[in-house]
Amino acid sequence: MKKVIITGIVIIAALVGIKYVLDKNKATNEAHTEVVAQKNSAVAVRVATADFREVNGQYIANGTFIPKQEVKVSAETPGLVTRVLVQEGSRVAAGQTLAIIKADQQNVNVSNAQAVYNNAKSEVARFESAYATGGVTKQQLDQVKLQLENAKNNLRSAQISAGDVNVKASFSGIINKKNIEPGSYVNPGMELFEVVNVSTLKLKVNVDEKNVGALRIGQSIKVLSPVLSDKEFTGRISFIAPKADESLNFPVELEIQNNTSNDIKAGMYGNAYFGNSQLTNVLVVPRTAFVGSVSSNQIFVAKGGKAILTKVVSGRTFGDYIEVISGIEKGTQVITSGQINLANETAIEIIK
């Protein structure tokens, strides 16, 4: 009996010991889990420090040179091409004949219209004599005069059509394409030549909202082409779009006078330099610090282990950096990655 009692006590003590160990382990696990949960609730972010940088005050925009004048010369009458007077690359003047189309049919039309006109003139003279003696009425005389006017208009139309047989340039330029040869047959609307004028070119660029306010129509702008690094050109602003595109950029158009050698070719890449080239110190942050886009003017500042949504006023763009005019100071830590998971006062963990 005594042995049974002792055995029971041992079993009870073992059970109590096991319960104690299990309760202790549970408390330890709960504490560990709580620490991990607290740690995992912080959003991992990277930061950069707002600081002053010496930057070039110029804003550079790029685009492609296009001709100020470009036209495709088309046939206005059908016919056989008898002569082509220019080649690709030829310089032509306004009004210069580029090609001649066989005019047989047009000349026949002029001859027929001339005969009808001459006959109508004779009829009017005859009716006027008859009217003077009372042989015809005023109404009959007016009728033949109307026929004379119609014949005159038809003759003029035939003469114009005959004149269009000579294909001419509408402005001075260079033949860029020639699509016909002697013996070709052309129809109205068929493209015969492409004429371009590169003595004056256009450069279309996009300027952001931070810089467009300083631009004016007629303002002179420095223009360079990467393939003509030893030559500098001057562009004149001829157009500033009154409305921005979806990227908040404003299309701006410059006119550039080419040099006497026409070194700038249409299709070349060009850079326009807006503003002053002097170096200046400005407070900047990385472009990636802005929430959404630069135009939002919002960034997250890392402060006291939390992300603080802060309103700033952004300025000029300098490559990957944006000028900050107000809202933060030098030394402020701004969050540059992980913003998609942040709200104001979200706990953060800064990683390298």
C-alpha angles and dihedrals in degrees: 000000000000089000091054092051092051091049091051092050091051091050092049092049090050091051091049090049093050091049091050092052092047093050091048092050090048092053090048092050092048091051091048091048091050091053092049092048091051090049094046092051090068114090115232111235141166122227141199130197122245107235143159117266133186105239139171109257093217123106113214121204125179137205144141127280115242129183116264088220125032127157139169110223111217135189116261097190133034120250151106118294108236100174138016110198101186140049133210107286094027117138112230135188128224109279094017115144111246101178141356124226121204106266103196096115093042091050090051089053091051091050092050093047090048092053092050090049093050090050092050091052091053091049092053092050091050094048092047090056091047092048091053090059094040095254095127135026128249089249092057091050091050090050094057091045088056090051089052091053091050091049090051092052092047090052092051091050091051091049091052091050090050090050091053089064087086106073109217138187115250094207141009115276147103128296104245097173135018116192102176140064131191107286095033117131115223134196129202111284096022112137110244106167141004113217122191131184113211097168083096121028137183128228116198115199138164120239121194124237092256093063106028093079091070094055126098135187109263094023115144116238130188111244128191134177118213091223092052098047094155094056129072125199135191123229126197119213107241100167138023115185113239090212132051124231124239091281091055091250123135120221110233125187126208129192115216126192108221120223122255091268092052089231092167109079124199108260096034119130116252138188125211117204114210123190132003126327096216117123116246137178114243135168108250140177129190115276088238090066092075118095109240098336139346090261090066089070089207129121136168116242119205107230131156093347092305137098110242116197106226132190115224137173111238124207135180127355119240106181108280093358131077126206115239113208098182143346101071137039137225111289095029112141110230124192113242102178137028095040092132089072096045136097127173111299095007112159111251140193115208114222129189 
